[in-house]
């Protein structure tokens, strides 16, 4: 009979330990915001950079049905939960611009149409603070004109760097 409690402990211990590693999904926006939020996620968020197929391929995506050769788009390599947190506790609202700035830095890719129609140049950027417009606590627009570089040697020093 002493074996049974030991077996229970051995069997249940991994379940208890893994409980902390279970991630909760990003919150669901209310119906009035959901279409704009979903469009933002489809258009800008790529959870894993390894799945990013490059600008020419990403810009062919059916997420751009009204504008198949969009001039410019910014992709954020992060989870929807992390980007959504900018509109909750991980962002700083800027009254002047009306956008909320991330407290954390992100890795992004900026795709810009080149001289040839529907052919894109890609610029990858690390350590960028991003600005989003929030609606009801959810990001709905990214302001790609205001993406700031954080200096690794001095994280308190932030500078604007043109992303042209």
C-alpha positions as CSV (number, residue, x, y, z in Angstrom):
1,X,0.0,0.0,0.0
2,X,3.0,2.4,0.4
3,X,3.6,2.1,-3.3
4,X,0.2,3.7,-4.2
5,X,0.8,7.1,-2.5
6,X,4.3,7.2,-4.1
7,X,2.8,6.5,-7.5
8,X,0.2,9.2,-7.0
9,X,2.9,11.7,-6.1
10,X,5.1,10.7,-9.1
11,X,2.1,10.9,-11.4
12,X,0.6,14.2,-10.2
13,X,3.9,16.1,-9.6
14,X,4.5,16.9,-13.3
15,X,0.9,18.1,-13.6
16,X,1.3,20.5,-10.6
17,X,4.6,21.8,-11.8
18,X,3.4,22.3,-15.4
19,X,0.5,24.4,-14.1
20,X,2.7,27.5,-14.0
21,X,3.7,27.0,-17.6
22,X,0.2,27.0,-19.0
23,X,-0.4,30.2,-20.8
24,X,-3.7,32.0,-21.0
25,X,-4.9,33.2,-24.3
26,X,-5.2,36.8,-25.2
27,X,-8.5,38.3,-24.0
28,X,-11.3,38.5,-26.5
29,X,-12.5,42.0,-27.5
30,X,-16.2,42.9,-27.4
31,X,-18.1,42.5,-30.7
32,X,-18.0,46.2,-31.5
33,X,-14.1,46.2,-31.5
34,X,-13.5,42.6,-32.7
35,X,-13.4,43.3,-36.5
36,X,-10.9,46.1,-36.2
37,X,-8.8,44.1,-33.7
38,X,-8.8,41.0,-35.8
39,X,-7.8,43.0,-38.9
40,X,-4.9,44.5,-36.8
41,X,-3.7,41.1,-35.7
42,X,-4.0,39.6,-39.3
43,X,-2.2,42.5,-40.8
44,X,0.6,43.2,-38.3
45,X,1.3,40.3,-35.9
46,X,3.5,37.4,-36.7
47,X,4.0,35.3,-33.5
48,X,7.2,33.6,-34.7
49,X,9.8,35.3,-36.9
50,X,10.8,31.9,-38.3
51,X,7.4,31.6,-40.0
52,X,7.9,35.0,-41.7
53,X,8.4,34.2,-45.4
54,X,9.7,37.6,-46.4
55,X,7.9,40.7,-47.6
56,X,7.0,39.6,-51.1
57,X,5.3,36.5,-49.8
58,X,3.7,38.1,-46.7
59,X,2.3,41.0,-48.7
60,X,0.5,38.5,-51.1
61,X,-1.5,37.3,-48.1
62,X,-5.3,37.6,-48.5
63,X,-5.3,39.9,-45.5
64,X,-4.9,42.8,-48.0
65,X,-8.0,42.1,-50.2
66,X,-8.8,45.8,-50.8
67,X,-5.2,46.7,-51.6
68,X,-3.2,43.7,-52.9
69,X,-0.2,45.9,-53.5
70,X,-0.1,48.0,-50.3
71,X,2.7,50.5,-50.3
72,X,4.0,49.7,-46.8
73,X,3.2,47.4,-43.9
74,X,4.8,46.8,-40.5
75,X,5.0,43.3,-39.0
76,X,5.5,42.8,-35.3
77,X,7.2,39.5,-34.2
78,X,5.3,38.8,-30.9
79,X,2.3,37.1,-29.6
80,X,-1.1,38.8,-29.7
81,X,-1.2,38.7,-25.9
82,X,2.1,40.6,-25.7
83,X,1.0,43.3,-28.2
84,X,-2.4,43.6,-26.6
85,X,-0.8,44.2,-23.3
86,X,0.4,47.6,-24.6
87,X,-3.2,48.7,-24.3
88,X,-3.4,47.4,-20.8
89,X,-0.5,47.8,-18.3
90,X,2.5,47.6,-20.7
91,X,2.0,50.9,-22.5
92,X,2.2,54.6,-21.9
93,X,-0.5,56.8,-23.4
94,X,0.8,59.9,-25.3
95,X,-1.9,62.6,-25.3
96,X,-0.2,64.6,-28.0
97,X,-0.3,61.8,-30.6
98,X,-3.3,59.9,-29.2
99,X,-1.2,56.7,-29.4
100,X,0.0,54.3,-26.7
101,X,3.7,53.6,-26.7
102,X,5.0,50.2,-25.7
103,X,7.2,49.9,-22.6
104,X,9.0,46.9,-24.0
105,X,10.9,46.7,-27.3
106,X,9.8,44.5,-30.2
107,X,11.5,43.1,-33.2
108,X,9.7,44.3,-36.4
109,X,9.9,44.1,-40.2
110,X,9.0,47.0,-42.4
111,X,7.9,46.1,-45.9
112,X,8.0,48.9,-48.4
113,X,7.0,48.7,-52.1
114,X,10.0,49.3,-54.3
115,X,10.1,50.7,-57.8
116,X,8.5,47.6,-59.3
117,X,4.8,47.2,-58.4
118,X,4.2,44.6,-55.7
119,X,7.9,44.0,-55.1
120,X,9.0,44.8,-51.6
121,X,12.2,45.7,-49.7
122,X,12.4,44.4,-46.2
123,X,14.1,46.1,-43.3
124,X,14.3,44.2,-40.0
125,X,14.6,46.2,-36.8
126,X,15.4,45.1,-33.3
127,X,14.8,47.0,-30.1
128,X,11.8,49.1,-31.3
129,X,9.2,50.7,-29.2
130,X,5.9,50.7,-31.1
131,X,2.9,53.0,-31.0
132,X,-0.6,51.7,-31.3
133,X,-4.0,53.2,-31.2
134,X,-6.2,51.4,-28.6
135,X,-9.9,50.9,-28.5
136,X,-11.4,49.4,-25.4
137,X,-8.0,48.0,-24.3
138,X,-7.2,46.4,-27.7
139,X,-4.8,47.6,-30.4
140,X,-6.5,48.5,-33.6
141,X,-3.9,50.7,-35.5
142,X,-0.1,50.8,-35.5
143,X,1.7,54.1,-36.1
144,X,4.7,53.0,-38.2
145,X,5.9,56.5,-38.5
146,X,6.8,56.5,-34.8
147,X,8.9,53.5,-34.1
148,X,11.7,54.3,-31.7
149,X,15.1,52.6,-31.2
150,X,16.2,51.8,-27.7
151,X,20.0,51.9,-27.2
152,X,21.2,48.7,-25.6
153,X,24.0,50.3,-23.7
154,X,21.6,52.8,-22.1
155,X,17.9,51.5,-22.1
156,X,16.7,54.9,-20.8
157,X,18.0,56.7,-23.9
158,X,15.4,56.4,-26.7
159,X,15.9,57.9,-30.1
160,X,13.7,58.2,-33.2
161,X,15.2,56.6,-36.3
162,X,13.6,57.0,-39.6
163,X,12.3,53.7,-41.1
164,X,12.2,54.9,-44.7
